[in-house]
Amino acid sequence: MTEIDGIEWRVSPGLTPYDEALATMEARAEAVLAGEARELIWLLEHPPIYTAGTSASSGDLIDARFPVVATGRGGKYTYHGPGQRIVYLVLDLGKRGRDVRCFVHGVEGWVIAALAELGVTAFRAEGRVGIWTRDGGAEAKIGAIGVRVRRWITLHGLAVNVAPDLSHFNGIIPCGLPDFAVTSLVDLGRDDRLATFDDALALSAPAFLRSLSCPA
């Protein structure tokens, strides 16, 4: 699959360095704004790295065992690494309602729908951005969302734990929430292949894109 509803759907094999991905995403956003390129939904993995959003607190970085990079997305500290599906969204909200809150809500709903395809019940949590589920009865975070919108073009996106090494999250307080654990699809007994989750995302993508045209 190379496109969904006219948007390029790109899946990169292997590990893409964070700085390389950031440069590619920024360049694509400028091209979309100028009308020189299609919008992009980009699926990839990063080597182990901690990223700090615009509201990150230094106290949430416990052990900088991996490179730490400040980024322009919203949110606090998070971890990216092998076995985690990263999805960068370069979309033009200028033609999709110009509603950032609607966009974030739509991204959450998209991931929730994709996880439902895999038999995982996920949900939003009041006051906590991201995607949540229950692991052994306790609430645990399975997906993070951190976005930036510049001149109505979206940047950054989401990360869902498919089969990462969850111990790598121990170097930070993920998203500044010390009282909640993180989990993954494989820890919940589901398929550990990124391609399986990708298929669920693709199936749910058209409904996600339709949801972005929120009523005024």
C-alpha positions as CSV (number, residue, x, y, z in Angstrom):
1,M,0.0,0.0,0.0
2,T,1.4,3.4,-1.0
3,E,-1.5,5.7,-0.3
4,I,-4.7,6.1,1.7
5,D,-7.3,8.7,0.5
6,G,-4.6,10.4,-1.6
7,I,-2.1,10.6,1.3
8,E,1.2,8.9,1.0
9,W,1.5,5.8,3.3
10,R,5.1,5.1,3.9
11,V,6.6,2.2,5.9
12,S,10.4,2.4,6.5
13,P,12.2,-0.8,7.2
14,G,14.9,-1.1,9.9
15,L,15.8,1.7,12.3
16,T,15.7,5.3,11.2
17,P,17.9,7.7,13.2
18,Y,15.8,10.4,15.0
19,D,17.6,13.4,13.6
20,E,17.3,12.0,10.0
21,A,13.6,11.4,10.5
22,L,13.1,14.9,12.0
23,A,14.8,16.5,9.0
24,T,12.7,14.5,6.5
25,M,9.5,15.4,8.4
26,E,10.3,19.1,8.5
27,A,11.2,19.2,4.8
28,R,8.0,17.3,3.9
29,A,5.9,19.7,6.0
30,E,7.3,22.7,4.1
31,A,6.6,21.0,0.8
32,V,3.0,20.2,1.8
33,L,2.5,23.8,2.9
34,A,3.9,25.0,-0.5
35,G,1.6,22.6,-2.4
36,E,4.6,20.7,-3.7
37,A,4.0,17.3,-2.0
38,R,1.3,15.1,-0.8
39,E,0.5,14.7,2.9
40,L,2.3,11.9,4.6
41,I,1.6,9.1,7.1
42,W,5.0,7.7,7.9
43,L,5.5,4.5,9.9
44,L,9.0,3.8,11.2
45,E,11.2,2.7,14.2
46,H,14.0,4.6,16.0
47,P,17.1,3.4,17.7
48,P,16.8,3.8,21.5
49,I,16.4,7.5,22.4
50,Y,14.7,9.7,24.9
51,T,12.9,12.7,23.6
52,A,11.8,15.7,25.6
53,G,8.7,17.6,24.6
54,T,8.1,21.3,25.2
55,S,6.7,20.8,28.8
56,A,9.4,18.3,29.9
57,S,10.8,18.6,33.4
58,S,14.4,17.8,34.1
59,G,13.3,15.8,37.2
60,D,11.6,13.3,34.9
61,L,14.9,12.2,33.4
62,I,16.2,9.6,35.9
63,D,18.9,7.8,33.9
64,A,20.1,9.1,30.6
65,R,21.3,5.7,29.4
66,F,20.3,6.6,25.8
67,P,20.7,9.9,23.9
68,V,18.4,12.7,25.0
69,V,17.0,15.0,22.4
70,A,14.8,18.1,22.9
71,T,12.0,18.3,20.4
72,G,9.3,20.8,19.4
73,R,6.4,18.4,20.0
74,G,4.1,18.9,22.9
75,G,4.3,16.7,26.0
76,K,7.1,15.6,28.4
77,Y,9.7,12.8,28.2
78,T,9.1,9.7,26.3
79,Y,11.2,6.7,25.0
80,H,11.5,5.5,21.4
81,G,13.2,2.3,20.4
82,P,13.0,-1.0,18.5
83,G,9.7,-2.7,18.7
84,Q,7.8,0.5,19.0
85,R,5.7,1.7,16.1
86,I,6.3,5.4,15.4
87,V,3.8,7.2,13.2
88,Y,4.6,10.7,12.0
89,L,1.7,12.6,10.5
90,V,2.3,15.4,8.1
91,L,-1.3,16.5,7.4
92,D,-2.8,19.8,6.3
93,L,-5.4,20.9,8.9
94,G,-6.0,23.9,6.8
95,K,-8.3,21.8,4.7
96,R,-9.5,19.6,7.6
97,G,-11.3,22.0,9.9
98,R,-8.3,23.8,11.6
99,D,-9.1,22.3,14.9
100,V,-6.0,21.0,16.9
101,R,-8.2,19.5,19.7
102,C,-10.2,17.6,17.1
103,F,-6.9,16.4,15.5
104,V,-5.5,15.0,18.8
105,H,-8.9,13.4,19.6
106,G,-8.9,11.9,16.2
107,V,-5.4,10.4,16.6
108,E,-6.5,8.9,19.9
109,G,-9.6,7.4,18.3
110,W,-7.5,6.0,15.4
111,V,-5.2,4.1,17.7
112,I,-8.0,2.9,19.9
113,A,-9.8,1.5,16.8
114,A,-6.6,-0.2,15.5
115,L,-6.0,-1.8,18.9
116,A,-9.6,-3.0,19.0
117,E,-8.9,-4.8,15.7
118,L,-6.3,-6.8,17.6
119,G,-8.6,-7.6,20.5
120,V,-7.2,-4.9,22.9
121,T,-9.6,-2.6,24.7
122,A,-8.0,0.8,24.9
123,F,-9.4,4.1,26.0
124,R,-8.7,7.8,26.7
125,A,-8.1,8.9,30.3
126,E,-9.4,12.2,31.6
127,G,-6.5,14.6,32.1
128,R,-3.9,12.2,30.6
129,V,-3.0,12.5,26.9
130,G,-2.3,9.2,25.3
131,I,-3.7,5.7,24.9
132,W,-4.5,3.5,27.9
133,T,-5.5,0.0,28.5
134,R,-5.6,-2.5,31.4
135,D,-2.7,-4.8,32.2
136,G,-3.6,-7.2,35.0
137,G,-6.4,-4.9,36.1
138,A,-4.3,-1.8,36.4
139,E,-4.3,1.1,34.0
140,A,-1.2,1.2,31.8
141,K,-0.1,3.3,28.9
142,I,0.3,1.6,25.6
143,G,0.5,4.6,23.3
144,A,1.9,8.2,23.5
145,I,0.9,11.2,21.4
146,G,3.0,14.3,20.9
147,V,2.2,16.7,18.1
148,R,3.0,20.1,16.8
149,V,1.0,22.2,14.4
150,R,2.7,24.9,12.4
151,R,0.8,27.0,9.9
152,W,-1.9,24.3,10.1
153,I,0.5,21.5,9.0
154,T,0.9,18.8,11.6
155,L,4.3,17.4,12.7
156,H,5.3,14.5,14.9
157,G,2.5,12.1,15.9
158,L,2.2,8.9,17.9
159,A,4.1,5.9,19.3
160,V,2.5,2.6,20.2
161,N,4.3,-0.1,22.1
162,V,4.2,-3.3,20.1
163,A,7.2,-5.3,21.4
164,P,9.8,-2.9,22.8
165,D,12.0,-3.6,25.8
166,L,9.9,-1.9,28.4
167,S,12.8,-1.7,30.9
168,H,14.1,1.1,28.7
169,F,11.3,3.3,30.0
170,N,12.9,3.1,33.5
171,G,15.3,5.9,32.6
172,I,12.5,8.4,32.6
173,I,9.1,9.1,34.2
174,P,7.1,8.5,31.0
175,C,5.0,11.6,30.1
176,G,5.5,12.8,33.7
177,L,3.2,10.2,35.2
178,P,5.0,8.3,37.9
179,D,2.0,6.4,39.2
180,F,1.3,4.5,35.9
181,A,3.1,1.7,34.2
182,V,3.6,1.2,30.5
183,T,2.6,-1.9,28.6
184,S,2.8,-3.4,25.1
185,L,0.9,-5.6,22.7
186,V,3.3,-8.5,23.4
187,D,2.9,-8.1,27.1
188,L,-0.8,-8.3,26.6
189,G,-0.4,-11.6,24.8
190,R,-0.9,-10.2,21.3
191,D,1.1,-10.5,18.1
192,D,4.6,-9.0,18.3
193,R,4.9,-8.1,14.6
194,L,4.9,-4.5,13.7
195,A,3.3,-5.4,10.3
196,T,0.2,-6.8,12.1
197,F,-0.3,-3.5,13.9
198,D,0.3,-1.6,10.7
199,D,-2.5,-3.5,9.0
200,A,-4.8,-2.6,11.8
201,L,-3.8,1.1,11.5
202,A,-4.3,1.0,7.7
203,L,-7.8,-0.5,8.1
204,S,-8.8,2.2,10.6
205,A,-7.1,5.1,8.8
206,P,-10.0,6.2,6.5
207,A,-12.3,6.7,9.5
208,F,-9.6,8.7,11.2
209,L,-9.1,11.0,8.3
210,R,-12.9,11.6,8.0
211,S,-13.0,12.4,11.7
212,L,-10.7,15.4,11.2
213,S,-13.4,17.4,9.6
214,C,-14.9,18.3,12.9
215,P,-18.1,20.4,12.9
216,A,-17.6,24.0,14.0
